[in-house]
Amino acid sequence: MAKKDEAQETQEIAAASGFDPVGFLKETREELDKVVWPSRQQLISESLAVLLMVILSASLIYLVDNFFNWGAGKVFGP
């Protein structure tokens, strides 16, 4: 309960006086401490997966575009 009272008191003070940069930085630091950061291996593997999906998607769009371009050339002539 003490943390709730302290948080509420901090919010009331900040609301009364406007923006509190020190409080903002403190709360930002507290939130960043809660973040679960990925390991180096996980970061690399997920980045490679994203790059692979981007390459595959771009290749598929390229092939479909060329197919429709070829089809339009056949229908409308050179």
trRosetta pair geometry for C-beta under 8 A, 3 or more apart (Angstrom, degrees):
i j d omega theta_ij theta_ji phi_ij phi_ji
1 4 5.6 -55 -156 36 43 112
1 5 6.3 41 150 -18 73 105
2 5 5.7 -55 -149 38 33 111
2 6 6.1 32 153 -19 67 108
3 6 5.6 -54 -144 39 32 111
3 7 6.1 33 156 -20 66 106
4 7 5.8 -54 -144 38 29 110
4 8 6.2 27 156 -18 64 108
5 8 5.8 -55 -145 38 28 110
5 9 6.2 30 154 -20 63 108
6 9 5.7 -54 -146 36 29 112
6 10 6.3 32 153 -21 63 106
7 10 5.6 -53 -148 35 31 113
7 11 6.4 30 153 -18 64 105
8 11 5.7 -54 -149 36 32 111
8 12 6.4 33 152 -21 65 105
9 12 5.7 -54 -148 35 31 112
9 13 6.4 31 154 -18 65 105
10 13 5.8 -55 -149 36 30 110
10 14 6.3 27 154 -16 65 108
10 23 6.2 161 -175 -142 112 132
11 14 5.7 -56 -144 40 31 110
11 15 6.1 32 156 -21 66 107
12 15 5.7 -53 -144 36 29 111
12 16 6.3 27 156 -19 63 109
13 16 5.8 -59 -148 37 29 110
13 17 6.2 -4 165 7 66 113
13 20 7.3 46 113 -59 95 149
14 17 6.5 -72 -137 52 25 89
14 18 7.6 -81 -179 87 57 22
14 19 7.4 16 -167 -132 93 23
14 20 4.6 -93 -115 0 94 123
14 23 5.8 -121 -84 83 122 161
17 20 6.7 67 84 -68 115 97
19 24 7.1 -1 -175 -40 88 133
20 23 3.7 31 111 25 123 119
20 24 6.1 161 90 -22 66 84
21 24 5.4 -52 -144 35 32 116
21 25 6.4 31 159 -17 66 104
22 25 6.0 -54 -150 37 30 108
22 26 6.3 31 151 -19 63 108
23 26 5.6 -55 -146 37 32 113
23 27 6.2 27 158 -14 67 107
24 27 6.0 -59 -147 40 27 106
24 28 6.2 30 154 -22 64 108
25 28 5.5 -52 -143 36 31 115
25 29 6.4 34 155 -21 64 104
26 29 5.8 -54 -151 34 29 111
26 30 6.6 30 150 -19 63 105
27 30 5.5 -50 -147 35 36 114
27 31 6.4 35 154 -18 66 104
28 31 5.8 -56 -150 37 31 109
28 32 6.3 29 153 -17 65 107
29 32 5.8 -56 -145 38 31 110
29 33 6.5 37 153 -25 63 102
30 33 5.8 -51 -154 28 31 115
30 34 7.2 30 149 -20 60 103
31 34 5.7 -55 -160 29 38 113
31 35 7.4 52 144 -36 64 93
32 35 5.6 -33 -158 5 45 119
38 42 4.1 -125 -175 93 108 121
38 43 4.8 140 103 -60 123 82
38 46 7.2 -65 -162 17 165 139
39 42 4.6 92 52 10 80 104
39 43 6.9 -142 92 -8 40 88
40 43 5.7 -55 -148 35 30 114
40 44 6.4 27 156 -17 65 106
41 44 6.0 -57 -149 37 29 108
41 45 6.3 21 158 -14 65 110
42 45 6.0 -58 -141 41 29 106
42 46 6.1 21 163 -12 65 112
43 46 6.3 -61 -143 42 23 103
43 47 6.2 24 158 -20 62 112
44 47 5.8 -59 -146 37 27 111
44 48 6.4 26 157 -18 64 107
45 48 5.8 -54 -149 36 31 111
45 49 6.5 34 152 -21 63 105
46 49 5.4 -48 -147 34 36 115
46 50 6.5 39 153 -20 65 102
47 50 5.7 -52 -151 35 33 111
47 51 6.4 33 152 -17 65 106
48 51 5.6 -53 -145 38 33 112
48 52 6.2 37 154 -21 65 106
49 52 5.7 -53 -147 35 30 114
49 53 6.5 28 155 -17 63 106
50 53 5.9 -56 -149 37 31 109
50 54 6.4 31 153 -20 65 106
51 54 5.7 -55 -147 36 31 112
51 55 6.3 30 155 -18 65 106
52 55 5.8 -56 -148 37 30 110
52 56 6.2 27 155 -16 65 108
53 56 5.7 -54 -143 40 31 111
53 57 6.1 32 157 -19 65 108
54 57 5.9 -55 -144 39 28 110
54 58 6.2 26 157 -17 64 109
55 58 5.9 -56 -145 39 27 109
55 59 6.2 29 156 -20 63 108
56 59 5.7 -56 -146 36 29 112
56 60 6.4 29 156 -19 64 106
57 60 5.8 -54 -148 36 30 111
57 61 6.4 28 155 -16 65 106
58 61 5.8 -55 -147 38 31 110
58 62 6.2 36 152 -22 64 107
59 62 5.5 -53 -147 36 31 115
59 63 6.4 29 156 -17 65 105
60 63 5.9 -55 -147 37 30 109
60 64 6.3 27 157 -15 65 107
61 64 5.9 -55 -143 40 30 108
61 65 6.1 33 156 -21 64 109
62 65 5.8 -57 -147 36 26 112
62 66 6.4 23 156 -16 63 107
63 66 5.8 -56 -147 38 30 109
63 67 6.3 34 153 -22 64 106
64 67 5.6 -52 -148 34 32 115
64 68 6.5 27 156 -13 65 105
65 68 6.1 -58 -149 40 29 105
65 69 6.2 32 152 -21 64 109
66 69 5.4 -53 -143 38 33 115
66 70 6.2 36 155 -20 65 104
67 70 5.8 -54 -150 36 29 111
67 71 6.3 28 152 -17 64 107
68 71 5.4 -51 -142 39 35 113
68 72 6.1 37 156 -20 66 104
69 72 5.9 -52 -145 36 28 110
69 73 6.5 32 152 -21 61 105
70 73 5.7 -55 -152 33 31 114
70 74 6.6 29 151 -18 64 104
71 74 5.7 -55 -150 35 34 110
71 75 6.3 25 155 -14 67 108
72 75 5.8 -57 -142 41 33 107
72 76 5.8 -6 171 14 70 114
73 76 6.8 -68 -125 55 20 84
73 77 7.4 -48 -177 131 53 6
73 78 6.7 31 -163 -88 94 55
